[in-house]
């Protein structure tokens, strides 16, 4: 008997089997490392732990440019 009923087609497991693993991990924090900044107000997740210092420096630069253009700290 062929399983071609509406219930079978709507099953999430059957649809998940058709998707690639890379698409299932989109937006996932699996395999990412947290970088906590601003005393815990901001958390950025990166895939390579060796780039933590670079990420912190980029964040500082972006925040300083925002303060310079707007005249105040962003909320």
Backbone as numpy.savetxt, mean C-alpha at the origin, in Angstrom:
# Nx Ny Nz CAx CAy CAz Cx Cy Cz
-21.97 -34.55 -14.24 -22.81 -33.38 -14.24 -21.92 -32.13 -14.24
-22.19 -31.25 -15.14 -21.41 -30.02 -15.25 -21.92 -29.01 -14.22
-20.97 -28.40 -13.50 -21.33 -27.40 -12.49 -21.40 -26.03 -13.16
-22.54 -25.71 -13.72 -22.70 -24.43 -14.38 -23.95 -23.72 -13.85
-24.21 -23.88 -12.58 -25.35 -23.20 -11.99 -24.95 -21.78 -11.61
-25.94 -20.96 -11.37 -25.69 -19.58 -11.00 -24.90 -19.49 -9.70
-25.23 -20.36 -8.74 -24.53 -20.34 -7.46 -23.05 -20.66 -7.63
-22.76 -21.61 -8.50 -21.37 -21.98 -8.73 -20.59 -20.85 -9.40
-21.23 -20.18 -10.34 -20.55 -19.09 -11.04 -20.30 -17.90 -10.12
-21.14 -17.73 -9.12 -21.00 -16.61 -8.22 -20.06 -16.88 -7.05
-19.59 -18.11 -6.95 -18.71 -18.45 -5.84 -17.40 -17.67 -5.95
-17.00 -17.09 -4.85 -15.80 -16.26 -4.85 -14.54 -17.08 -5.10
-14.51 -18.30 -4.61 -13.33 -19.14 -4.77 -13.06 -19.42 -6.25
-14.10 -19.68 -7.00 -13.93 -19.97 -8.43 -13.38 -18.73 -9.15
-13.86 -17.55 -8.78 -13.37 -16.32 -9.40 -11.94 -16.02 -8.97
-11.60 -16.33 -7.73 -10.26 -16.07 -7.23 -9.23 -16.92 -7.95
-9.61 -18.13 -8.34 -8.68 -19.03 -9.01 -8.28 -18.50 -10.39
-9.08 -17.66 -10.98 -8.78 -17.10 -12.28 -7.83 -15.89 -12.21
-7.73 -15.25 -11.04 -6.91 -14.06 -10.89 -5.46 -14.43 -10.60
-4.56 -13.61 -11.11 -3.14 -13.82 -10.84 -2.83 -13.44 -9.40
-1.81 -14.07 -8.81 -1.44 -13.79 -7.42 -1.02 -12.33 -7.24
-0.37 -11.75 -8.24 0.07 -10.37 -8.12 -1.11 -9.41 -7.98
-2.21 -9.72 -8.63 -3.40 -8.87 -8.51 -4.08 -9.06 -7.17
-4.00 -10.25 -6.61 -4.61 -10.48 -5.30 -3.85 -9.76 -4.20
-2.56 -9.53 -4.39 -1.75 -8.85 -3.38 -1.76 -7.34 -3.53
-2.43 -6.81 -4.54 -2.48 -5.38 -4.76 -3.14 -4.70 -3.55
-2.42 -3.77 -2.96 -2.94 -3.09 -1.78 -2.65 -3.84 -0.49
-2.01 -4.97 -0.58 -1.70 -5.77 0.59 -0.40 -5.29 1.22
-0.26 -5.50 2.50 0.96 -5.13 3.21 1.89 -6.32 3.37
1.57 -7.41 2.72 2.38 -8.62 2.80 3.75 -8.36 2.18
4.81 -8.58 2.94 6.17 -8.40 2.45 6.64 -6.96 2.45
5.93 -6.06 3.14 6.32 -4.65 3.20 6.72 -4.29 4.63
7.57 -3.28 4.75 8.10 -2.87 6.04 7.59 -1.47 6.37
7.14 -1.25 7.62 6.63 0.08 7.98 7.76 1.04 8.33
7.60 2.29 7.91 8.50 3.37 8.31 7.61 4.39 9.00
7.82 4.56 10.31 6.98 5.43 11.12 7.65 6.79 11.23
6.89 7.85 10.89 7.43 9.22 10.93 6.46 10.14 11.65
6.90 11.34 11.94 6.10 12.36 12.63 5.60 11.88 13.98
6.41 11.14 14.70 6.02 10.67 16.01 4.84 9.71 15.98
4.69 8.96 14.91 3.62 7.99 14.80 2.40 8.47 14.03
2.40 9.72 13.56 1.28 10.25 12.80 1.25 9.70 11.38
2.41 9.43 10.82 2.50 8.99 9.44 3.24 7.66 9.37
2.68 6.71 8.64 3.33 5.43 8.42 3.36 5.17 6.92
4.56 4.90 6.41 4.74 4.59 5.00 5.27 3.17 4.92
4.70 2.36 4.04 5.13 0.98 3.87 5.99 0.88 2.62
7.20 0.31 2.80 8.13 0.15 1.68 8.46 -1.32 1.50
8.84 -1.68 0.28 9.13 -3.09 0.00 10.59 -3.44 0.26
11.47 -2.44 0.31 12.89 -2.70 0.51 13.35 -1.97 1.77
13.69 -2.72 2.81 14.06 -2.12 4.10 15.34 -1.31 4.01
16.19 -1.58 3.02 17.44 -0.84 2.89 17.21 0.60 2.41
16.01 0.92 1.93 15.70 2.27 1.46 14.98 3.11 2.51
15.07 2.70 3.77 14.37 3.43 4.83 14.90 4.84 4.99
16.22 5.01 4.99 16.82 6.34 5.15 16.44 7.25 3.97
16.44 6.69 2.77 16.06 7.45 1.59 14.60 7.90 1.66
13.74 7.02 2.14 12.32 7.34 2.28 12.12 8.45 3.31
12.83 8.38 4.42 12.72 9.43 5.44 13.18 10.78 4.89
14.27 10.78 4.13 14.79 12.02 3.55 13.81 12.61 2.53
13.23 11.78 1.69 12.24 12.26 0.72 11.04 12.86 1.42
10.60 12.22 2.50 9.44 12.72 3.24 9.74 14.09 3.85
10.93 14.22 4.43 11.32 15.52 5.01 11.35 16.61 3.95
11.89 16.29 2.78 11.97 17.25 1.69 10.58 17.67 1.22
9.68 16.71 1.07 8.32 17.03 0.64 7.62 17.90 1.67
7.77 17.58 2.94 7.11 18.36 3.99 7.68 19.77 4.05
8.99 19.92 3.90 9.60 21.25 3.93 9.12 22.09 2.74
8.97 21.48 1.57 8.48 22.21 0.40 7.03 22.64 0.60
6.21 21.81 1.22 4.82 22.19 1.48 4.75 23.37 2.42
5.59 23.36 3.45 5.59 24.46 4.42 6.07 25.74 3.74
7.07 25.63 2.87 7.61 26.79 2.20 6.57 27.42 1.26
5.79 26.60 0.54 4.82 27.13 -0.42 3.54 27.59 0.23
3.07 26.89 1.25 1.80 27.25 1.86 1.97 28.22 3.02
3.13 28.24 3.63 3.34 29.13 4.75 2.96 28.53 6.09
2.41 27.34 6.08 2.03 26.69 7.33 2.13 25.18 7.16
2.13 24.50 8.28 2.18 23.04 8.24 0.86 22.50 7.71
0.91 21.46 6.87 -0.34 20.85 6.43 -1.01 20.10 7.58
-2.32 20.00 7.52 -3.05 19.33 8.61 -3.02 17.86 8.45
